[in-house]
Amino acid sequence: MNRKLKRWIMGMALMLTTLNSTAGIAEQVNGSEPEVHNLSLTHHDFEDWTFTLSANDTLAITNKSDVAHSIYITHPDGTVVNLDVHLPGETFTWTIPAAGNYLLQCWIHPIIRAEMTVSP
């Protein structure tokens, strides 16, 4: 098995473990239902947002450009999750597993990046 595949499998296992171990904790701490937050992606950037992200919330990102983007997310522990390629007009979602600082970036257009701080 090649190194990239091993790293990907390990990252996915870590992410699933994190999701399983933190889901109940976040609900107990903040006591509110997870929310869905909408975010747009253009040719060169993510739109500015005013919402506050919490663990277990879902981020719905809509590709409003006329080119494809491939977003990946770097977790606070360094785990990288690839959200795949998204064509113009598509909306894709990501459920935030835990509190911390996350980096969203496009594989195709590395200048497109956003840092997100997620509260517990």
C-alpha positions, 0 to 999 in steps of 0.5 A, a space after each residue: 500500500 502506498 504512503 498517500 493511501 495509508 495516510 488517507 486511511 489513517 486520516 479518515 479513521 482519525 476523523 471518524 474516531 473524532 466524530 464518534 467521540 465528540 458528538 455527544 460532548 458538544 451537544 451536552 456542552 452547548 445544549 443547542 441543536 446543530 445549525 447549517 451555515 451557508 457559505 459561497 465560493 467564488 473564482 478567487 475566495 470564500 465570501 466573508 461570513 458573519 456566523 459563528 461556527 460550533 462543533 456539530 454544525 454543518 457548513 454548506 458551501 455553494 460554488 458560485 463561480 463558473 469553474 470547478 473547485 476542489 476543497 480540502 480541510 486541514 483539521 487542528 490536529 493536521 488531518 486533511 480531508 478532501 471534499 472532492 471536486 465541485 462543479 459550478 453551481 454545486 453545493 457541498 456540505 461538511 459537518 464540523 467534528 470538533 472545536 478548533 482552528 480549521 483551514 479550508 483551501 482549494 487544491 486547484 486554486 491554492 490562493 483560495 483559502 479561509 481560516 475558520 475558528 470553531 467554538 465548542 
